Amino acid sequence: MSTVYLIHWHEAEAREKARVLKACGHEVMFERLDQSKLRELRQAPPEAFVIDLSRLPAQGLDLALNFRQYKNTRQVPIVFVGGAP
């Protein structure tokens, strides 16, 4: 079972998407992102990030770029879901 961190900007929708990921056999973490949480994720990254682009896609892309700037998160897979093709 892999640990994924779900990034979504609407809590109710995030819970539903987390339920789907859990049904697929993943351990899912999601909570409100702030500077301390980002620091924590950079120090102890999950096995993958799932970033939902259906709401605030520019912020999701910015976060992905942020994760690529740090050694500990540079190699962590990032999966984009939702949003415009």
C-alpha positions in Angstrom: 0.0 0.0 0.0 1.5 3.4 -1.0 1.0 6.6 0.9 -0.2 9.5 -1.3 -0.9 13.1 -0.3 -4.0 14.5 -1.9 -4.0 18.2 -2.7 -7.5 19.7 -3.3 -8.9 23.1 -2.4 -12.4 22.0 -1.4 -12.7 19.8 1.7 -15.9 17.9 0.9 -14.7 17.0 -2.6 -11.3 16.0 -1.2 -13.0 13.5 1.2 -14.8 11.9 -1.7 -11.6 11.7 -3.8 -9.7 10.3 -0.8 -12.4 7.6 -0.4 -11.8 6.6 -4.1 -8.0 6.4 -3.6 -8.4 4.4 -0.4 -10.7 2.0 -2.3 -7.8 1.5 -4.7 -5.6 0.4 -1.9 -3.7 3.6 -1.1 -3.2 5.3 2.2 -4.3 8.9 1.7 -3.4 12.0 3.6 -5.0 15.4 3.0 -5.3 18.5 5.1 -5.1 22.2 4.8 -1.8 23.3 3.4 0.2 26.0 5.1 3.9 26.8 5.4 4.5 24.4 8.3 2.7 21.6 6.5 4.7 22.2 3.3 7.9 22.1 5.3 6.8 18.8 6.9 6.0 17.4 3.5 9.5 18.4 2.2 11.2 16.8 5.2 9.2 13.5 5.1 7.5 13.2 1.7 4.8 10.7 0.8 5.3 8.2 -1.9 3.3 10.3 -4.4 1.4 13.6 -4.6 -2.0 13.7 -6.2 -2.9 17.3 -7.2 -6.5 18.0 -8.3 -6.6 20.8 -10.9 -10.4 21.1 -11.0 -10.2 24.0 -8.6 -7.5 26.6 -8.6 -5.3 24.9 -11.2 -2.6 27.5 -11.2 -2.0 27.0 -7.4 -1.8 23.2 -8.0 0.8 23.8 -10.7 2.7 26.2 -8.5 2.8 23.6 -5.7 4.2 21.0 -8.2 7.0 23.3 -9.2 7.7 24.0 -5.5 8.0 20.3 -4.8 10.5 19.9 -7.7 12.8 22.6 -6.2 13.7 20.5 -3.1 15.9 17.5 -3.0 13.7 15.4 -0.8 10.6 15.9 -3.0 12.2 16.1 -6.5 11.8 12.4 -7.3 8.3 12.0 -5.7 5.8 11.2 -8.5 3.2 13.9 -9.0 -0.2 12.9 -10.5 -2.5 15.6 -11.8 -6.2 14.9 -11.9 -9.3 16.9 -12.9 -9.3 20.2 -14.6 -9.3 21.1 -18.3 -7.4 18.7 -20.7 
